Amino acid sequence: MSISLTTSEEHTRWRAERRDAVTARTGNLALIETRWTGSERPDLAAEQTSASVTVTALERKDLTTGDAEYGLRIWDAESPAIKAFDHIDTYEYDPGSVIEAQFTPVDSDRTVPFEHIRDNGGSRELVVPGDITFTLGGVEHRLAAFDDAGSLLLVFGDATNGTETYGAGRFLFVPRDAAEFGSAGTVILDFNRAFVPPCGFSAQYNCPMPPPQNRFTEPIRAGEKKVVFRGDFDIYAAL
């Protein structure tokens, strides 16, 4: 099977789309607060009426009890992060960073523990529909990409993290929708589309971190590197 490569022009369009997405009204840079309210659903309608910003609902499982925990996210289209944002530093497009891999489905109830950046070492079990296997530099890899609302999301780390790229790792969507999770086949990993996770834009996100099997010892010099802000802006200063 031949690998379908994106072009440098398509990559330029993707970069522009990413900028539009992170600076949008409810884009990554606009998140100014994540407020967990406990076991009771918050009155979203009341919050939306009283607020001058955008308010959305949020739900997760409590790490200790497994019970549903509810919360709110507060978005500000004129947040300090949006005002300070300059650009996303990105590697030049590299056609050699497009890799053919194999997707092998597993039992539908299999989960993998993913540590999250704000859980103080705790982990959350995320559904992983199958294994992604390939060879890179003579080394065989078996990666776990989880089901992110019907899309495969790969959370990976590599030797560039903390120096050239965002320290906690990067994300990559794998083109394979939920209807194909039950069948084996070829998938394309285009690391030119690797991107800085939401927690690189706002400290109000609780991003999953790469599990051990998703950490490359070699550098992956493709895709986004880091978020660049003007002046001395720090996303953690507001915490």
NORTAUR-V71102 format. One record per residue. N is the residue number from 1. RES is the residue in one letter. PSI is psi as a letter, one per 20 degrees, with the letter a starting at -180 (* if undefined). D_CENTER is the distance of its C-alpha to the mean C-alpha in Angstrom with 1 decimal. Layout:
# NORTAUR-V71102
N&RES&PSI&D_CENTER  N&RES&PSI&D_CENTER
This chain:
# NORTAUR-V71102
1&M&p&28.5  2&S&q&27.7  3&I&p&24.2  4&S&o&23.4  5&L&q&22.3  6&T&r&20.8  7&T&r&23.1  8&S&h&22.8  9&E&g&23.6  10&E&h&20.8  11&H&h&18.4  12&T&g&20.0  13&R&h&19.5  14&W&g&15.8  15&R&g&15.6  16&A&h&17.8  17&E&h&15.7  18&R&g&12.6  19&R&g&15.1  20&D&g&16.4  21&A&g&13.2  22&V&h&12.2  23&T&j&16.0  24&A&r&16.7  25&R&h&18.5  26&T&k&15.5  27&G&r&12.9  28&N&h&10.6  29&L&i&13.8  30&A&i&16.0  31&L&o&14.9  32&I&i&17.9  33&E&p&18.3  34&T&o&16.9  35&R&o&20.2  36&W&p&20.8  37&T&i&24.2  38&G&b&24.9  39&S&i&26.3  40&E&p&27.6  41&R&p&25.8  42&P&q&26.1  43&D&n&28.2  44&L&g&25.6  45&A&g&28.5  46&A&g&30.2  47&E&g&27.3  48&Q&h&26.6  49&T&h&30.4  50&S&i&30.8  51&A&q&27.8  52&S&j&27.8  53&V&a&24.0  54&T&p&21.7  55&V&p&21.1  56&T&r&19.0  57&A&q&19.1  58&L&q&16.8  59&E&q&17.5  60&R&r&16.6  61&K&p&19.0  62&D&p&20.9  63&L&h&20.4  64&T&g&24.2  65&T&h&25.7  66&G&i&23.1  67&D&q&24.3  68&A&p&22.4  69&E&p&21.4  70&Y&q&21.1  71&G&a&20.0  72&L&q&19.5  73&R&p&17.2  74&I&p&19.2  75&W&p&18.3  76&D&o&20.6  77&A&i&20.9  78&E&k&22.9  79&S&q&20.8  80&P&h&21.7  81&A&g&18.3  82&I&g&18.9  83&K&h&22.4  84&A&i&21.6  85&F&p&18.8  86&D&f&20.2  87&H&r&17.7  88&I&o&14.7  89&D&p&16.5  90&T&q&15.9  91&Y&q&17.8  92&E&q&20.5  93&Y&p&20.1  94&D&o&21.1  95&P&h&22.3  96&G&i&22.6  97&S&j&18.9  98&V&o&18.8  99&I&p&19.5  100&E&p&21.1  101&A&r&20.1  102&Q&p&21.4  103&F&p&19.8  104&T&o&22.0  105&P&q&21.8  106&V&r&22.5  107&D&p&23.9  108&S&i&22.1  109&D&j&22.2  110&R&p&20.6  111&T&q&17.8  112&V&p&16.2  113&P&p&15.8  114&F&p&12.5  115&E&q&13.3  116&H&q&11.4  117&I&h&11.9  118&R&j&14.4  119&D&j&16.2  120&N&l&18.8  121&G&i&18.4  122&G&r&18.2  123&S&q&16.1  124&R&p&15.0  125&E&o&16.0  126&L&q&13.6  127&V&p&15.3  128&V&o&15.0  129&P&h&17.2  130&G&r&18.3  131&D&q&18.4  132&I&o&17.4  133&T&q&20.2  134&F&r&21.4  135&T&p&23.3  136&L&p&22.4  137&G&k&25.2  138&G&j&27.3  139&V&p&24.9  140&E&p&23.8  141&H&q&20.2  142&R&o&19.1  143&L&q&15.4  144&A&o&13.8  145&A&p&11.1  146&F&r&10.8  147&D&o&11.9  148&D&n&9.5  149&A&l&12.4  150&G&j&14.2  151&S&q&11.7  152&L&p&10.8  153&L&p&7.3  154&L&p&7.9  155&V&o&6.7  156&F&q&9.6  157&G&q&11.9  158&D&a&14.9  159&A&i&18.1  160&T&i&16.9  161&N&p&14.6  162&G&i&16.5  163&T&f&18.9  164&E&h&17.7  165&T&r&13.9  166&Y&p&11.7  167&G&h&13.2  168&A&j&10.6  169&G&a&9.1  170&R&r&6.6  171&F&q&4.4  172&L&p&7.1  173&F&p&8.4  174&V&o&11.8  175&P&n&14.6  176&R&o&16.2  177&D&r&16.6  178&A&h&17.8  179&A&i&21.4  180&E&j&21.1  181&F&h&19.6  182&G&j&23.1  183&S&q&24.4  184&A&q&24.1  185&G&r&23.6  186&T&p&22.2  187&V&q&18.6  188&I&p&17.6  189&L&o&14.9  190&D&n&14.9  191&F&i&13.4  192&N&h&14.5  193&R&j&11.5  194&A&p&9.1  195&F&q&7.2  196&V&p&6.9  197&P&r&4.0  198&P&h&6.0  199&C&i&8.3  200&G&i&9.5  201&F&h&11.1  202&S&p&12.4  203&A&j&13.5  204&Q&i&13.7  205&Y&q&10.2  206&N&m&10.1  207&C&q&6.9  208&P&q&7.6  209&M&q&9.1  210&P&p&10.4  211&P&r&13.5  212&P&h&16.7  213&Q&i&16.9  214&N&j&13.6  215&R&o&15.0  216&F&p&17.0  217&T&h&20.2  218&E&r&20.5  219&P&q&18.7  220&I&n&16.3  221&R&m&17.5  222&A&q&15.7  223&G&a&13.0  224&E&q&11.9  225&K&f&13.4  226&K&r&13.3  227&V&p&13.8  228&V&p&17.6  229&F&q&19.5  230&R&q&23.3  231&G&b&25.7  232&D&k&24.8  233&F&p&22.0  234&D&p&19.9  235&I&i&17.0  236&Y&i&18.4  237&A&h&21.9  238&A&i&21.7  239&L&*&20.9
